[in-house]
Amino acid sequence: SNIFILAADLVVQLSPAPKSKPAEVDFGSVFTDHMLTVEWSLTEGWQAPLIRPFGNLSLHPACSSLHYGIQLFEGLKVYRGDDGRLRLFRPTLNMKRMASSAKRACLPAFDQSELLECIRRLVEIEQDWVPHSNSASLYIRPTFIGTEPSLGVKKPARALLYVILCQAGSYFDTKNEAVSLWADPKYTRAWKGGSGDCKMGGNYGCSLFAQYEAEDYGCQQVLWLYGDDQQITEAGTMNIFLHWINEDGEEELATPPLDGIILPGVTRQSILDITREWNEFLVSERYLTMAQLCSALRQQRVREMFGSGTAAMICPIGHIFYQGEITSRLAKELTDIQVGARTHARTQKTEVNDVSR
């Protein structure tokens, strides 16, 4: 009986028949040969961690994660360096976020460094799955679910923590081209006092409807707005950054603050850390509204806008479809008159002397 997961107790059962590794795959569709599972119960605590052949889980039909959404997940990547060594990118931040999601979900506490050691062992076993490439990586999906085998909204007396690995490839089909966003205040991703700052499946499932509406409007992602002042919060499943000249005339890289409705992204934190080290412009965690963005676009104060996340890393934002029109063409092309003229022909808000209109 363990209060915490212990990596020293790890049991490994290797797969007798390793799979062949396909070259190009869609994100999240091809999984490696093994998975890590750790069971927990209120009476016995954490069981010995087990690395075993990848396979289906057996769940009770009343399982609380299925009925009440008592579950959470993480996402991180393992990269192969030019020196052939494998590296995880800031995994302690993922463990910390996973622990805070678990607390919010009333799932049991676990030892973050011990779990990370179990994940390291799993990656070691699956190392041949990590691509020999700078652009590709292996994606790690730790998952934590309530497995309480009875109905009733209550703290689960049983839980399962497991980790699966999949080939990552490129997350968006656009291959790092600018994405288009659809902004409509009628849908809300997260709210004050909610669980928007935790990585819970429900946050993603309830965003699907808006996502497909965005696609109906010819956009790839939703720009999530919040509140009467239409604060810009996140872009699809990414944190959002605005590089601009702010209201005070200062060059600034801004991203919304972690006030409970923003997921504390690892890539987000890394961008803040790196740009603060550069010390070349103001770096702020501050509120940004659609009114401020539209005004900055009219005054040509926007340098660049991008989303950040583990899956997509850094993703430039090209168009925002807002209140029935395309408000902006962003990215570096703003300064290019030729591209500007071609794009401004499609918008009503920007004054441009364009003969094609």
ABEGO torsion letter per residue (X at the ends): XBABBBAAABBBBBBABBBBBBABBBBGABBBABBBBBBBBAAAEBBBBBBBBBBBBBBBAABAAAAAGBBBBBBBBBBBBAAGBBBBBGAAAAAAAAAAAAAAAGBBBBBAAAAAAAAAAAAAAAAAABBBBAABBBBBBBBBBBABABBEBBBBABBBBBBBBBBAEBABAAGGBBBBBBBBAABBABBBGBAAABBBAAAAAAAAAAAAAAAAAGBABBBBBBEAAGBBABBEABBBBBBBBBAAGBBBBBBBBBAGABBBBAAAAAAAAAAAAAGABBBBBBBBBAAAAAAAAAAGABABBBBBBAAAEBBBBABBBBGGBBABBBEAAAABAAAAAAAAAABAABBBBBAAX
